[in-house]
Amino acid sequence: MAEQAIAGRTRELLARHGLVLKKSLGQHFLTDPHILNKMIDAAELGSDAGVLEIGPGVGALTERLAEEAGSVAAVELDARLVPVLKELFLSSPHVHIIHGDAMKLDLGQVIHTCLGDTSRRSVVANLPYYATSPILMRLLEERLPLDRIVVMIQKEVAQRLMARPGTKDYGALTVAARYYAETEWVTRVPGHVFIPRPQVDSAVIRFHIRKQPAVEVADERLFFRVVRAAFGQRRKTLLNALAANLSEGKRKKEVNEWILEAGIDPKRRGETLTLEEFAGLADVLDRKARDLIRMAGK
Ligand SMILES: C[S@@+](CC[C@H](N)C(=O)[O-])C[C@H]1O[C@@H](n2cnc3c(N)ncnc32)[C@H](O)[C@@H]1O
């Protein structure tokens, strides 16, 4: 379908159902067929592929997914859109429309129930801006049975995901994404291809989910605590940031020794550390914590 046709159909559906879009739900509907095709190509679908779509809106992307994938499960929060979607996909039994909140639903169960007959699974979605990071983190942290994720997100978040250590965009989100997946920039998306036009530009990013995390750590929760502590106060040195956020009353001298033991200069800023350096540091802290527990038990 051409851009004008998608835009016309979107407006017609909204008018026919008397729907006023809610900015609070990130409702900006895509009208550009070239961008839709880029997302479809990036997802590398086929009849053996199952797709979880988050936020189908009035179904522009869902329709393309339905053409290219074996099964589609589309989770929409806005109850007003659910009957519109059900009507659109009435004669497509491989498309499952689910009314629910992607931040709360048991997504593993949705995948199992709706996409169980497919051999590889992806998420393909134009995510609502207000919930991009929490939804992405859920998809990655919960270790859902997914091979890849192709998402359209705010350009600034995409830049954070792709950032290199030492740059202003590099942060806890970058480290977390890289821990679970390889990230790849697909395309930039200008604001004028949406109804209504958002104030920001977007980008499409592809995640290849790793079978194993990028680095091995003894205690994953501690690893992410170290990462959050290091980025919590970006202007501080690693020593000061960790002493303030993580050391639970330990003197700075000890924290300094831990960082040195991990082979890192304590005067560096947390934002310059690579994934491997964060992992090494978390493992030193884990060893120290175990030593303390062992000594307390003697
Ligand atoms: C950016 S629009 C994308 C719409 C459509 N997929 C498209 O590309 O045109 C985001 C969609 O996510 C829905 N949404 C917002 N929060 C949600 C949530 N927590 N769970 C599921 N859907 C949500 C909105 O109602 C909206 O339909």
The ligand as an SDF file (V2000), in Angstrom:
LIG
                    3D

 27 29  0  0  0  0  0  0  0  0999 V2000
    3.7590    4.2180   18.3560 C   0  0  0  0  0  0  0  0  0  0  0  0
    2.1450    3.4630   18.3530 S   0  0  0  0  0  0  0  0  0  0  0  0
    2.3910    2.2140   17.1410 C   0  0  0  0  0  0  0  0  0  0  0  0
    1.1230    1.8440   16.4230 C   0  0  0  0  0  0  0  0  0  0  0  0
    1.3030    0.9260   15.1960 C   0  0  0  0  0  0  0  0  0  0  0  0
    2.0050   -0.2830   15.5070 N   0  0  0  0  0  0  0  0  0  0  0  0
    2.0100    1.6520   14.0770 C   0  0  0  0  0  0  0  0  0  0  0  0
    3.1930    1.3560   13.8570 O   0  0  0  0  0  0  0  0  0  0  0  0
    1.4140    2.4980   13.4540 O   0  0  0  0  0  0  0  0  0  0  0  0
    2.2300    2.6140   19.9250 C   0  0  0  0  0  0  0  0  0  0  0  0
    1.0500    1.7030   20.2380 C   0  0  0  0  0  0  0  0  0  0  0  0
    1.2880    1.0830   21.5050 O   0  0  0  0  0  0  0  0  0  0  0  0
    0.1060    1.0500   22.2840 C   0  0  0  0  0  0  0  0  0  0  0  0
    0.5290    0.9530   23.6850 N   0  0  0  0  0  0  0  0  0  0  0  0
    0.9000    1.9410   24.5300 C   0  0  0  0  0  0  0  0  0  0  0  0
    1.2850    1.4370   25.7080 N   0  0  0  0  0  0  0  0  0  0  0  0
    1.1740    0.0930   25.6250 C   0  0  0  0  0  0  0  0  0  0  0  0
    1.4280   -0.9840   26.5250 C   0  0  0  0  0  0  0  0  0  0  0  0
    1.8870   -0.7480   27.7570 N   0  0  0  0  0  0  0  0  0  0  0  0
    1.1700   -2.2490   26.1260 N   0  0  0  0  0  0  0  0  0  0  0  0
    0.6970   -2.4910   24.8660 C   0  0  0  0  0  0  0  0  0  0  0  0
    0.4440   -1.5090   23.9650 N   0  0  0  0  0  0  0  0  0  0  0  0
    0.6900   -0.2410   24.3270 C   0  0  0  0  0  0  0  0  0  0  0  0
   -0.5890    2.3510   21.9130 C   0  0  0  0  0  0  0  0  0  0  0  0
   -1.9630    2.3270   22.2200 O   0  0  0  0  0  0  0  0  0  0  0  0
   -0.3040    2.3980   20.4040 C   0  0  0  0  0  0  0  0  0  0  0  0
   -1.2810    1.6830   19.6890 O   0  0  0  0  0  0  0  0  0  0  0  0
  1  2  1  0
  2  3  1  0
  2 10  1  0
  3  4  1  0
  4  5  1  0
  5  6  1  0
  5  7  1  0
  7  8  2  0
  7  9  1  0
 10 11  1  0
 11 12  1  0
 11 26  1  0
 12 13  1  0
 13 14  1  0
 13 24  1  0
 14 15  1  0
 14 23  1  0
 15 16  2  0
 16 17  1  0
 17 18  1  0
 17 23  2  0
 18 19  1  0
 18 20  2  0
 20 21  1  0
 21 22  2  0
 22 23  1  0
 24 25  1  0
 24 26  1  0
 26 27  1  0
M  CHG  2   2   1   9  -1
M  END
$$$$
